[in-house]
Amino acid sequence: MIEQIKDKFKEECGVFGIYSKNDIDVAAVTYYGLYALQHRGQESAGIAVTDGKEISIHKSMGLVADVFDEKILKSLKGFAAIGHVRYSTTGPSNVLNAQPLLSNYKLGSMAIAHNGNLVNAEVIKELLEDGGSIFQTSIDSEVVLSLVARNAKKGIERALFSAMQAVKGSFAMVILTEDKLIGVRDPNGIRPLCIGRINESYILCSESCALDTVGAEFVRDVAPGEIVIIDESGLKSINYVEKTKCETCAFEYIYFARPDSTLDGINVYEARVRAGEMLYKECPAEADIVVGVPDSGIAAAVGFAKASNIPFGIGFVKNKYVGRTFITPSQEMRERAVSVKLNPLKGNIEGKRVVLIDDSIVRGTTSRRLVEILRKAGAKEVHFRVASPVVKYPCYFGIDTPYRKDLIGANREEENIREDIGADSLGYISMEGLIKSFKEDKGFCLGCFSGIYPVSTPIETSKDYLER
């Protein structure tokens, strides 16, 4: 059976949207925006564009550069667009579940692109089906379309407001109607979404790195519990809940986001460097070189080296042409596939005591293979340091995580994990140390470490709302 390497948390999705009052090729801008967000999902890509009369869409399986060419982009004409790159967290991996999703309803056409996970989607879906609704896909984003369509007679703003009262979970959404671009963020701000601008044109996207890529200036983050509506009148903001608290997913900073992004006021690269510094203070090691696992372990390794005065060095060369979802046909080959992606730089490793920094340990299989690779390259000692706390619980908010039985940190003590991966020593950053590295007085979603989540599954709330 063909499977994927699953020893890391898998990305969620990336979203991008633009509304232009100028003569901007919105499809091309969205293409480059999605290109910048490719790290957030490599299964499928899609773009929807409105010309004011109808919404045109193109989507397919594969990377952005494979799904779109110049001819396709030129066929997508209009003044507003949304785009999506996907890694499946709900629903199987097929083109039917690729986004954006397009639907026709009472007010016209509407497309949606969604990053996150609705924890009560199945409950709402079942209740809507009981009322006669028909669903074409198996993903939770279609539930939002159905809820909006159900309240279409109220107008788009009130329909959206009502729909957001029903859904619970994590979400950063961009929605396209025939004349509006809309952004929505969940009340806990678990998934990121920001606003940018190119002259009079507005942009919504998952990460600020996409704004830099298309030459836009950062305006602000979409606030938790906020609906942003952009049309010919400009930008309008609606708060659909009274009590909100920003609890951005900690793994956005640890692993998911690009290091050149800034999310909710926190620069990702700087946070990772500070985590490395804190990691040395909490878990020091005597060594000759500090090595980071590409790519998200590099910045933490820089911080560890800075705090310890141990030289930072390149320990692995990464094959740029192997994606994060590299497919291999057997267990043996899955374990060996790490060598296809990462090859040791023997001249930097041989005869040295190495501190190896990675962003996390999920199953432990990749960690064990990395230690083996360094030892075969001649490392005298390998001291493994992890720039996140012990991962003990799965995520329910848009990250494809293993079951708890598959999480090595949930089932093994730290010393046992050290033995399993074959390191001379092992150390994790503490929860307190991680939060200090963010250097921001706000909340974070730390559910995968603590088992305490910002959102529970409110089945009764959904049922009460729909029966009103």
The 8 nearest C-alpha neighbors of each residue, nearest first, counted from 0:
[[1, 2, 328, 329, 327, 330, 3, 326],
 [2, 0, 328, 327, 326, 3, 329, 330],
 [3, 1, 326, 0, 327, 328, 4, 329],
 [4, 2, 326, 5, 324, 325, 327, 1],
 [3, 5, 6, 333, 324, 2, 325, 326],
 [6, 4, 7, 3, 8, 9, 362, 401],
 [5, 7, 362, 361, 4, 365, 364, 363],
 [8, 6, 5, 361, 9, 360, 362, 359],
 [7, 9, 400, 399, 10, 398, 6, 361],
 [8, 10, 399, 7, 398, 11, 400, 86],
 [11, 9, 39, 40, 398, 86, 255, 12],
 [10, 12, 398, 86, 397, 39, 40, 114],
 [13, 11, 85, 114, 39, 40, 84, 86],
 [12, 14, 84, 39, 83, 205, 36, 114],
 [15, 13, 83, 204, 205, 82, 112, 84],
 [16, 14, 204, 82, 81, 203, 83, 32],
 [15, 17, 81, 203, 80, 202, 82, 204],
 [16, 18, 202, 80, 79, 201, 19, 203],
 [19, 17, 79, 201, 200, 78, 180, 202],
 [20, 18, 200, 21, 78, 79, 17, 23],
 [19, 21, 200, 199, 22, 18, 78, 231],
 [22, 20, 19, 23, 200, 199, 198, 78],
 [21, 23, 24, 20, 19, 78, 25, 200],
 [24, 22, 21, 25, 19, 78, 28, 20],
 [23, 25, 27, 26, 28, 22, 76, 78],
 [24, 26, 28, 27, 23, 80, 29, 79],
 [27, 25, 29, 28, 24, 72, 30, 75],
 [26, 28, 30, 29, 25, 24, 72, 31],
 [29, 27, 25, 31, 30, 26, 32, 213],
 [28, 30, 32, 26, 27, 31, 25, 33],
 [31, 29, 27, 33, 28, 32, 26, 34],
 [32, 30, 34, 28, 33, 29, 35, 27],
 [31, 33, 29, 209, 35, 34, 30, 28],
 [34, 32, 36, 30, 35, 31, 37, 29],
 [33, 35, 31, 37, 32, 36, 63, 30],
 [34, 36, 209, 32, 33, 37, 31, 212],
 [37, 35, 33, 34, 38, 39, 13, 209],
 [36, 38, 34, 39, 35, 40, 33, 41],
 [39, 37, 36, 40, 41, 10, 35, 257],
 [40, 38, 10, 12, 37, 13, 36, 11],
 [41, 39, 86, 85, 12, 84, 38, 37],
 [40, 42, 62, 43, 86, 85, 37, 61],
 [43, 41, 61, 86, 85, 60, 40, 62],
 [44, 42, 60, 61, 85, 59, 84, 41],
 [45, 43, 84, 83, 58, 63, 59, 85],
 [44, 46, 58, 83, 82, 57, 98, 99],
 [45, 47, 82, 57, 81, 56, 58, 99],
 [46, 48, 56, 81, 80, 55, 82, 54],
 [49, 47, 80, 55, 54, 79, 77, 75],
 [50, 48, 54, 77, 51, 177, 79, 53],
 [49, 51, 77, 52, 78, 53, 76, 48],
 [52, 50, 177, 178, 49, 53, 77, 78],
 [53, 51, 50, 177, 49, 54, 178, 107],
 [54, 52, 49, 51, 177, 50, 55, 108],
 [53, 55, 49, 48, 177, 47, 56, 108],
 [56, 54, 48, 47, 49, 75, 53, 57],
 [57, 55, 47, 46, 48, 54, 58, 45],
 [56, 58, 46, 45, 47, 59, 55, 71],
 [59, 57, 45, 44, 46, 56, 97, 66],
 [58, 60, 43, 94, 66, 44, 61, 45],
 [59, 61, 43, 42, 94, 44, 66, 93],
 [62, 60, 43, 42, 65, 66, 41, 59],
 [61, 63, 65, 41, 64, 66, 43, 44],
 [62, 64, 66, 65, 44, 34, 67, 61],
 [63, 65, 62, 67, 66, 68, 34, 61],
 [66, 64, 62, 63, 67, 61, 68, 60],
 [65, 67, 63, 64, 59, 61, 62, 44],
 [68, 66, 64, 65, 71, 63, 72, 69],
 [67, 69, 71, 70, 72, 66, 64, 65],
 [68, 70, 72, 71, 73, 67, 74, 27],
 [69, 71, 73, 72, 68, 74, 67, 75],
 [72, 70, 74, 68, 73, 69, 67, 75],
 [71, 73, 69, 75, 74, 70, 26, 68],
 [74, 72, 70, 75, 71, 69, 76, 26],
 [73, 75, 71, 72, 76, 70, 69, 55],
 [76, 74, 72, 73, 48, 26, 55, 71],
 [77, 75, 74, 50, 48, 73, 26, 78],
 [76, 78, 50, 49, 48, 79, 75, 25],
 [77, 79, 19, 50, 18, 25, 49, 80],
 [80, 78, 18, 17, 49, 48, 77, 19],
 [79, 81, 48, 17, 47, 16, 25, 49],
 [82, 80, 16, 47, 15, 46, 17, 175],
 [83, 81, 46, 15, 45, 14, 29, 16],
 [82, 84, 14, 45, 44, 13, 112, 98],
 [85, 83, 44, 13, 40, 12, 43, 37],
 [86, 84, 40, 12, 43, 42, 87, 41],
 [85, 87, 40, 42, 11, 12, 41, 10],
 [88, 86, 89, 92, 85, 90, 91, 11],
 [87, 89, 399, 397, 398, 86, 90, 11],
 [90, 88, 138, 87, 91, 139, 137, 116],
 [89, 91, 137, 138, 87, 88, 92, 96],
 [92, 90, 93, 87, 89, 96, 137, 88],
 [91, 93, 87, 90, 96, 94, 42, 97],
 [94, 92, 95, 96, 91, 97, 60, 43],
 [93, 95, 97, 96, 59, 60, 92, 43],
 [96, 94, 93, 97, 136, 135, 98, 92],
 [97, 95, 94, 93, 136, 98, 138, 137],
 [98, 96, 94, 95, 43, 99, 93, 58],
 [99, 97, 100, 45, 112, 83, 96, 44],
 [98, 100, 112, 111, 45, 110, 83, 101],
 [99, 101, 98, 110, 111, 112, 102, 141],
 [102, 100, 110, 109, 99, 111, 103, 108],
 [103, 101, 109, 108, 110, 104, 100, 144],
 [102, 104, 108, 107, 109, 101, 105, 106],
 [103, 105, 107, 106, 148, 108, 102, 151],
 [104, 106, 107, 151, 148, 103, 152, 108],
 [107, 105, 104, 151, 108, 154, 155, 152],
 [108, 106, 104, 105, 103, 109, 177, 176],
 [109, 107, 103, 102, 176, 104, 177, 54],
 [108, 110, 176, 102, 175, 101, 103, 107],
 [111, 109, 101, 175, 100, 174, 99, 102],
 [110, 112, 174, 99, 100, 173, 175, 113],
 [113, 111, 99, 173, 172, 98, 83, 14],
 [114, 112, 172, 171, 140, 115, 111, 170],
 [115, 113, 12, 171, 170, 13, 172, 11],
 [116, 114, 397, 170, 169, 396, 113, 190],
 [115, 117, 397, 396, 169, 168, 118, 170],
 [118, 116, 168, 120, 119, 167, 169, 139],
 [117, 119, 168, 456, 120, 167, 116, 395],
 [118, 120, 122, 117, 121, 456, 167, 123],
 [121, 119, 117, 123, 122, 139, 118, 124],
 [122, 120, 124, 123, 119, 125, 139, 118],
 [123, 121, 125, 119, 124, 120, 126, 458],
 [124, 122, 126, 120, 125, 121, 127, 461],
 [123, 125, 121, 127, 126, 122, 120, 128],
 [124, 126, 128, 122, 123, 127, 121, 129],
 [125, 127, 129, 123, 128, 124, 122, 130],
 [126, 128, 130, 124, 129, 132, 125, 123],
 [129, 127, 132, 131, 125, 130, 126, 124],
 [128, 130, 126, 127, 131, 125, 132, 124],
 [131, 129, 127, 128, 132, 126, 125, 133],
 [132, 130, 128, 129, 133, 127, 126, 134],
 [131, 133, 128, 127, 130, 134, 129, 145],
 [134, 132, 128, 131, 135, 127, 145, 124],
 [135, 133, 136, 132, 141, 137, 128, 142],
 [134, 136, 133, 137, 95, 141, 96, 138],
 [137, 135, 138, 134, 96, 95, 141, 90],
 [136, 138, 90, 139, 96, 135, 89, 91],
 [139, 137, 90, 89, 140, 136, 141, 96],
 [138, 140, 142, 141, 120, 117, 137, 89],
 [141, 139, 142, 143, 138, 113, 144, 111],
 [142, 140, 144, 143, 139, 138, 145, 136],
 [141, 143, 145, 140, 139, 144, 146, 124],
 [144, 142, 146, 141, 145, 140, 147, 162],
 [145, 143, 141, 147, 142, 146, 148, 140],
 [144, 146, 148, 142, 143, 147, 149, 141],
 [147, 145, 149, 143, 162, 148, 144, 142],
 [148, 146, 158, 144, 150, 149, 145, 159],
 [147, 149, 151, 145, 150, 146, 104, 144],
 [150, 148, 146, 147, 151, 145, 158, 152],
 [149, 151, 158, 147, 148, 152, 153, 146],
 [152, 150, 148, 153, 154, 149, 158, 147],
 [151, 153, 154, 150, 105, 158, 106, 149],
 [152, 154, 151, 157, 158, 150, 155, 156],
 [155, 153, 151, 152, 156, 157, 158, 150],
 [154, 156, 158, 157, 159, 151, 153, 147],
 [157, 155, 159, 158, 154, 160, 153, 228],
 [156, 158, 160, 159, 153, 155, 154, 161],
 [159, 157, 150, 155, 147, 161, 160, 156],
 [158, 160, 162, 156, 157, 161, 147, 155],
 [159, 161, 157, 163, 158, 162, 239, 156],
 [162, 160, 158, 164, 159, 163, 157, 165],
 [163, 161, 159, 164, 146, 165, 160, 147],
 [162, 164, 160, 165, 161, 166, 159, 239],
 [165, 163, 161, 162, 166, 160, 239, 240],
 [164, 166, 163, 162, 461, 464, 167, 161],
 [167, 165, 163, 164, 117, 119, 162, 168],
 [168, 166, 117, 118, 119, 165, 169, 454],
 [167, 169, 117, 118, 116, 454, 396, 170],
 [170, 168, 115, 396, 116, 185, 189, 117],
 [171, 169, 115, 185, 114, 184, 190, 172],
 [170, 172, 184, 114, 190, 183, 113, 192],
 [173, 171, 113, 183, 182, 112, 170, 114],
 [172, 174, 182, 112, 181, 111, 16, 183],
 [173, 175, 111, 181, 110, 180, 182, 172],
 [174, 176, 180, 110, 109, 179, 181, 111],
 [177, 175, 109, 179, 178, 108, 110, 180],
 [176, 178, 51, 49, 53, 52, 179, 108],
 [177, 179, 176, 51, 230, 180, 49, 175],
 [180, 178, 230, 176, 229, 175, 177, 181],
 [179, 181, 175, 229, 174, 228, 18, 230],
 [182, 180, 228, 174, 227, 173, 229, 175],
 [181, 183, 173, 227, 172, 226, 174, 228],
 [184, 182, 226, 172, 171, 225, 227, 173],
 [185, 183, 171, 223, 224, 170, 225, 188],
 [184, 186, 224, 170, 188, 187, 223, 169],
 [187, 224, 185, 223, 243, 188, 184, 244],
 [188, 186, 245, 244, 246, 189, 185, 223],
 [187, 189, 223, 245, 185, 247, 190, 246],
 [190, 188, 247, 248, 187, 246, 169, 191],
 [189, 191, 188, 171, 170, 169, 247, 115],
 [192, 190, 205, 171, 188, 189, 262, 193],
 [193, 191, 205, 204, 221, 171, 220, 206],
 [192, 194, 220, 221, 204, 203, 219, 205],
 [195, 193, 203, 219, 218, 202, 220, 217],
 [196, 194, 217, 202, 218, 216, 201, 215],
 [195, 197, 201, 215, 216, 200, 202, 198],
 [196, 198, 215, 200, 199, 201, 216, 195],
 [197, 199, 200, 196, 201, 21, 215, 20],
 [200, 198, 197, 20, 201, 196, 21, 19],
 [199, 201, 19, 197, 198, 196, 20, 18],
 [202, 200, 196, 18, 17, 195, 197, 19],
 [201, 203, 17, 195, 16, 194, 196, 18],
 [204, 202, 194, 16, 15, 193, 195, 17],
 [205, 203, 15, 14, 193, 192, 206, 16],
 [204, 206, 192, 191, 14, 13, 193, 15],
 [207, 205, 208, 204, 260, 209, 192, 193],
 [206, 208, 260, 210, 209, 261, 211, 193],
 [209, 207, 260, 211, 210, 206, 259, 212],
 [210, 208, 32, 212, 35, 207, 211, 206],
 [211, 209, 215, 207, 208, 212, 213, 214],
 [212, 210, 214, 208, 209, 213, 215, 207],
 [211, 213, 209, 210, 214, 208, 35, 32],
 [212, 214, 210, 211, 215, 28, 32, 209],
 [215, 213, 211, 212, 210, 216, 197, 209],
 [216, 214, 197, 210, 196, 213, 211, 195],
 [215, 217, 196, 195, 218, 210, 197, 214],
 [216, 218, 195, 219, 194, 215, 196, 210],
 [219, 217, 195, 194, 216, 196, 220, 193],
 [220, 218, 194, 193, 217, 221, 195, 263],
 [219, 221, 193, 194, 222, 192, 263, 218],
 [220, 222, 193, 192, 219, 194, 225, 223],
 [221, 223, 225, 220, 224, 184, 188, 245],
 [222, 224, 188, 186, 184, 187, 225, 185],
 [223, 225, 186, 185, 184, 238, 240, 239],
 [226, 224, 238, 222, 223, 237, 184, 183],
 [225, 227, 183, 237, 182, 236, 238, 228],
 [226, 228, 236, 182, 181, 235, 225, 183],
 [229, 227, 181, 235, 234, 180, 236, 226],
 [228, 230, 234, 180, 233, 179, 181, 235],
 [229, 231, 179, 232, 233, 178, 180, 228],
 [230, 232, 233, 229, 20, 179, 178, 234],
 [233, 231, 230, 234, 229, 235, 228, 179],
 [234, 232, 230, 231, 229, 235, 228, 201],
 [233, 235, 229, 228, 236, 230, 227, 232],
 [234, 236, 228, 227, 229, 233, 237, 226],
 [235, 237, 227, 226, 228, 234, 225, 238],
 [238, 236, 226, 225, 239, 227, 235, 228],
 [239, 237, 225, 240, 224, 226, 236, 241],
 [238, 240, 224, 160, 237, 225, 241, 226],
 [241, 239, 238, 224, 242, 243, 186, 164],
 [242, 240, 243, 239, 238, 224, 186, 244],
 [243, 241, 240, 244, 186, 224, 187, 223],
 [244, 242, 186, 187, 223, 224, 241, 245],
 [243, 245, 187, 246, 186, 223, 242, 188],
 [244, 246, 188, 187, 442, 247, 223, 243],
 [247, 245, 443, 442, 444, 187, 189, 188],
 [246, 248, 189, 443, 188, 444, 245, 249],
 [247, 249, 444, 189, 250, 251, 443, 246],
 [250, 248, 251, 252, 444, 443, 445, 247],
 [251, 249, 253, 252, 248, 254, 255, 256],
 [250, 252, 255, 256, 249, 248, 253, 254],
 [251, 253, 250, 267, 249, 254, 256, 255],
 [254, 252, 250, 251, 358, 249, 271, 255],
 [253, 255, 250, 295, 251, 252, 256, 358],
 [256, 254, 251, 250, 10, 252, 257, 253],
 [257, 255, 251, 254, 252, 258, 260, 267],
 [256, 258, 259, 260, 255, 208, 267, 38],
 [259, 257, 268, 267, 260, 256, 266, 295],
 [260, 258, 257, 208, 268, 267, 261, 266],
 [261, 259, 208, 207, 258, 257, 267, 206],
 [260, 262, 266, 265, 267, 207, 264, 263],
 [263, 261, 265, 264, 260, 266, 191, 206],
 [264, 262, 265, 220, 261, 191, 247, 219],
 [263, 265, 262, 261, 266, 439, 220, 219],
 [266, 264, 262, 261, 263, 267, 437, 270],
 [265, 267, 261, 269, 268, 270, 260, 262],
 [266, 268, 258, 270, 252, 269, 261, 260],
 [269, 267, 258, 271, 270, 266, 272, 298],
 [268, 270, 272, 271, 266, 267, 273, 298],
 [271, 269, 273, 267, 437, 268, 272, 436],
 [272, 270, 274, 299, 268, 269, 273, 298],
 [271, 273, 302, 299, 298, 269, 275, 274],
 [272, 274, 276, 436, 270, 275, 271, 302],
 [275, 273, 271, 436, 277, 272, 276, 299],
 [276, 274, 299, 302, 303, 278, 272, 273],
 [275, 277, 302, 303, 273, 306, 279, 278],
 [278, 276, 274, 280, 279, 275, 432, 273],
 [277, 279, 275, 428, 281, 276, 280, 282],
 [280, 278, 283, 282, 276, 277, 303, 281],
 [281, 279, 277, 278, 282, 283, 276, 306],
 [280, 282, 278, 279, 277, 283, 428, 429],
 [283, 281, 279, 426, 278, 280, 284, 427],
 [284, 282, 279, 280, 281, 285, 278, 307],
 [285, 283, 286, 282, 382, 354, 279, 307],
 [286, 284, 283, 287, 352, 354, 309, 382],
 [285, 287, 352, 353, 288, 284, 354, 309],
 [286, 288, 352, 351, 353, 309, 310, 289],
 [287, 289, 310, 353, 311, 286, 309, 312],
 [290, 288, 311, 354, 353, 312, 304, 310],
 [289, 291, 355, 314, 312, 313, 354, 300],
 [292, 290, 297, 356, 296, 300, 355, 293],
 [291, 293, 296, 357, 297, 294, 356, 290],
 [294, 292, 296, 295, 297, 291, 317, 315],
 [293, 295, 296, 297, 292, 291, 298, 317],
 [294, 296, 297, 254, 293, 358, 298, 292],
 [297, 295, 357, 291, 292, 358, 299, 294],
 [296, 298, 291, 300, 299, 295, 294, 293],
 [299, 297, 272, 301, 300, 271, 296, 268],
 [300, 298, 275, 272, 271, 302, 301, 296],
 [299, 301, 303, 291, 297, 298, 302, 356],
 [300, 302, 298, 304, 299, 303, 305, 272],
 [301, 303, 272, 275, 276, 305, 299, 300],
 [304, 302, 275, 276, 300, 306, 279, 305],
 [305, 303, 309, 307, 301, 302, 311, 308],
 [304, 306, 302, 308, 303, 307, 301, 276],
 [307, 305, 276, 303, 304, 308, 302, 279],
 [306, 308, 304, 309, 305, 303, 279, 283],
 [309, 307, 305, 304, 306, 310, 303, 311],
 [308, 310, 304, 307, 288, 287, 311, 289],
 [311, 309, 288, 304, 289, 308, 312, 287],
 [312, 310, 289, 304, 288, 290, 301, 309],
 [311, 313, 290, 289, 314, 288, 310, 347],
 [314, 312, 315, 290, 344, 347, 311, 291],
 [313, 315, 344, 290, 343, 312, 347, 348],
 [316, 314, 343, 342, 344, 341, 313, 317],
 [315, 317, 342, 341, 343, 344, 318, 314],
 [318, 316, 341, 340, 319, 315, 342, 293],
 [317, 319, 340, 320, 321, 341, 316, 339],
 [320, 318, 321, 317, 322, 340, 316, 341],
 [321, 319, 318, 322, 340, 317, 323, 325],
 [320, 322, 319, 318, 340, 325, 323, 339],
 [323, 321, 324, 325, 320, 319, 41, 340],
 [322, 324, 325, 321, 41, 4, 38, 9],
 [323, 325, 322, 3, 326, 4, 41, 321],
 [324, 326, 322, 323, 321, 3, 327, 4],
 [327, 325, 3, 2, 324, 1, 328, 4],
 [326, 328, 333, 332, 329, 1, 2, 3],
 [329, 327, 1, 0, 332, 2, 326, 333],
 [330, 328, 332, 331, 333, 327, 1, 0],
 [329, 331, 333, 332, 334, 328, 327, 335],
 [332, 330, 334, 329, 333, 335, 328, 336],
 [331, 333, 335, 329, 334, 330, 336, 327],
 [334, 332, 330, 336, 331, 335, 327, 329],
 [333, 335, 332, 331, 336, 337, 330, 368],
 [334, 336, 332, 337, 333, 338, 331, 339],
 [337, 335, 339, 333, 338, 334, 332, 340],
 [336, 338, 340, 335, 339, 341, 334, 365],
 [339, 337, 341, 336, 340, 342, 335, 372],
 [338, 340, 336, 337, 341, 342, 318, 335],
 [339, 341, 318, 337, 338, 317, 321, 336],
 [342, 340, 317, 338, 316, 315, 339, 337],
 [341, 343, 316, 315, 338, 317, 344, 340],
 [344, 342, 315, 345, 314, 316, 376, 341],
 [345, 343, 314, 315, 346, 347, 316, 348],
 [344, 346, 348, 376, 347, 343, 349, 377],
 [345, 347, 348, 344, 349, 376, 343, 314],
 [348, 346, 345, 344, 349, 314, 312, 313],
 [349, 347, 345, 378, 351, 346, 377, 350],
 [348, 350, 377, 378, 351, 345, 376, 346],
 [349, 351, 378, 379, 377, 348, 352, 380],
 [352, 350, 378, 379, 349, 348, 287, 353],
 [351, 353, 380, 286, 287, 379, 378, 381],
 [354, 352, 381, 288, 286, 380, 289, 351],
 [353, 355, 382, 289, 381, 383, 290, 288],
 [354, 356, 383, 290, 291, 382, 384, 353],
 [357, 355, 291, 384, 300, 296, 385, 292],
 [358, 356, 296, 385, 292, 359, 291, 386],
 [357, 359, 386, 296, 385, 387, 253, 295],
 [360, 358, 387, 385, 357, 386, 361, 390],
 [359, 361, 363, 362, 366, 390, 7, 385],
 [360, 362, 406, 6, 363, 7, 407, 359],
 [363, 361, 407, 406, 6, 364, 405, 360],
 [362, 364, 366, 365, 360, 361, 367, 407],
 [363, 365, 367, 366, 362, 368, 6, 334],
 [366, 364, 368, 367, 363, 6, 369, 337],
 [367, 365, 363, 369, 368, 364, 420, 370],
 [368, 366, 420, 364, 370, 365, 369, 363],
 [367, 369, 371, 365, 366, 370, 372, 364],
 [370, 368, 372, 366, 371, 367, 365, 373],
 [369, 371, 373, 367, 372, 368, 374, 366],
 [372, 370, 368, 374, 369, 373, 375, 367],
 [371, 373, 369, 375, 370, 374, 368, 376],
 [374, 372, 376, 370, 375, 371, 378, 369],
 [375, 373, 378, 377, 371, 376, 372, 370],
 [374, 376, 372, 377, 373, 371, 378, 370],
 [377, 375, 373, 345, 374, 349, 378, 372],
 [378, 376, 349, 374, 375, 350, 348, 379],
 [377, 379, 374, 349, 351, 350, 348, 380],
 [380, 378, 352, 351, 350, 377, 381, 374],
 [381, 379, 352, 378, 353, 423, 382, 351],
 [382, 380, 353, 422, 423, 354, 352, 383],
 [381, 383, 354, 424, 423, 422, 355, 425],
 [382, 384, 425, 355, 354, 424, 356, 422],
 [385, 383, 426, 356, 425, 427, 355, 382],
 [384, 386, 427, 357, 387, 359, 358, 356],
 [387, 385, 358, 428, 274, 357, 359, 427],
 [388, 386, 428, 385, 359, 358, 427, 389],
 [389, 387, 428, 429, 427, 430, 390, 448],
 [388, 390, 408, 391, 448, 387, 427, 360],
 [391, 389, 448, 408, 447, 392, 388, 361],
 [392, 390, 409, 408, 448, 447, 389, 406],
 [391, 393, 447, 450, 403, 390, 448, 394],
 [394, 392, 447, 400, 403, 402, 401, 395],
 [395, 393, 396, 447, 398, 400, 392, 446],
 [396, 394, 397, 393, 398, 116, 118, 168],
 [397, 395, 116, 169, 115, 394, 398, 168],
 [396, 398, 115, 116, 11, 88, 395, 399],
 [399, 397, 11, 400, 9, 394, 396, 10],
 [398, 400, 88, 9, 8, 397, 401, 10],
 [401, 399, 8, 393, 398, 394, 402, 9],
 [402, 400, 405, 403, 393, 406, 399, 404],
 [401, 403, 404, 405, 393, 400, 406, 392],
 [402, 404, 406, 405, 392, 393, 401, 409],
 [403, 405, 402, 406, 410, 409, 407, 401],
 [406, 404, 403, 402, 401, 407, 362, 409],
 [407, 405, 362, 403, 409, 408, 361, 404],
 [406, 408, 362, 410, 409, 411, 405, 363],
 [409, 407, 391, 406, 390, 411, 410, 389],
 [410, 408, 391, 406, 407, 411, 403, 392],
 [409, 411, 407, 408, 406, 404, 412, 391],
 [412, 410, 408, 407, 415, 416, 409, 413],
 [411, 413, 415, 414, 416, 408, 410, 409],
 [412, 414, 416, 415, 417, 411, 425, 408],
 [415, 413, 417, 416, 412, 418, 425, 411],
 [416, 414, 418, 412, 417, 413, 411, 419],
 [415, 417, 419, 413, 418, 414, 411, 420],
 [418, 416, 414, 415, 420, 419, 422, 425],
 [417, 419, 421, 415, 416, 420, 414, 422],
 [420, 418, 416, 417, 421, 415, 367, 363],
 [419, 421, 367, 417, 418, 422, 366, 416],
 [420, 422, 418, 419, 417, 367, 370, 423],
 [423, 421, 424, 381, 417, 420, 382, 383],
 [424, 422, 382, 381, 380, 421, 425, 417],
 [423, 425, 382, 422, 383, 417, 426, 381],
 [426, 424, 383, 417, 384, 382, 422, 427],
 [425, 427, 384, 282, 385, 383, 428, 424],
 [428, 426, 385, 388, 384, 387, 429, 386],
 [427, 429, 278, 388, 387, 386, 432, 385],
 [430, 428, 432, 431, 388, 433, 427, 387],
 [429, 431, 433, 432, 388, 434, 428, 387],
 [432, 430, 434, 429, 433, 435, 428, 436],
 [433, 431, 429, 435, 430, 434, 428, 277],
 [432, 434, 436, 430, 435, 431, 274, 429],
 [433, 435, 431, 437, 436, 432, 430, 438],
 [436, 434, 432, 438, 437, 433, 431, 439],
 [435, 437, 274, 273, 433, 438, 434, 270],
 [436, 438, 270, 434, 435, 439, 433, 265],
 [439, 437, 435, 436, 440, 434, 270, 265],
 [440, 438, 437, 441, 265, 435, 434, 264],
 [439, 441, 438, 442, 437, 434, 435, 443],
 [442, 440, 439, 245, 443, 246, 244, 247],
 [441, 443, 246, 245, 444, 440, 247, 244],
 [444, 442, 246, 247, 248, 249, 445, 441],
 [443, 445, 248, 246, 247, 446, 249, 453],
 [446, 444, 448, 447, 443, 249, 449, 248],
 [445, 447, 450, 452, 451, 449, 448, 444],
 [446, 448, 392, 393, 390, 445, 394, 450],
 [449, 447, 390, 446, 391, 445, 450, 389],
 [448, 450, 446, 451, 447, 445, 391, 392],
 [449, 451, 446, 392, 447, 448, 452, 391],
 [452, 450, 446, 449, 453, 445, 447, 448],
 [451, 453, 446, 454, 450, 444, 455, 445],
 [454, 452, 444, 451, 455, 187, 246, 446],
 [455, 453, 452, 168, 456, 167, 187, 118],
 [454, 456, 457, 453, 452, 118, 168, 167],
 [455, 457, 118, 458, 119, 454, 167, 168],
 [458, 456, 460, 459, 455, 461, 119, 167],
 [457, 459, 461, 460, 456, 119, 462, 122],
 [458, 460, 462, 461, 457, 463, 464, 456],
 [461, 459, 463, 457, 458, 462, 464, 165],
 [462, 460, 464, 459, 458, 165, 463, 465],
 [461, 463, 459, 465, 464, 460, 466, 458],
 [464, 462, 460, 466, 461, 465, 459, 467],
 [465, 463, 461, 467, 462, 466, 460, 165],
 [464, 466, 462, 467, 463, 461, 126, 165],
 [465, 467, 463, 464, 462, 461, 126, 460],
 [466, 464, 465, 463, 462, 461, 460, 165]]
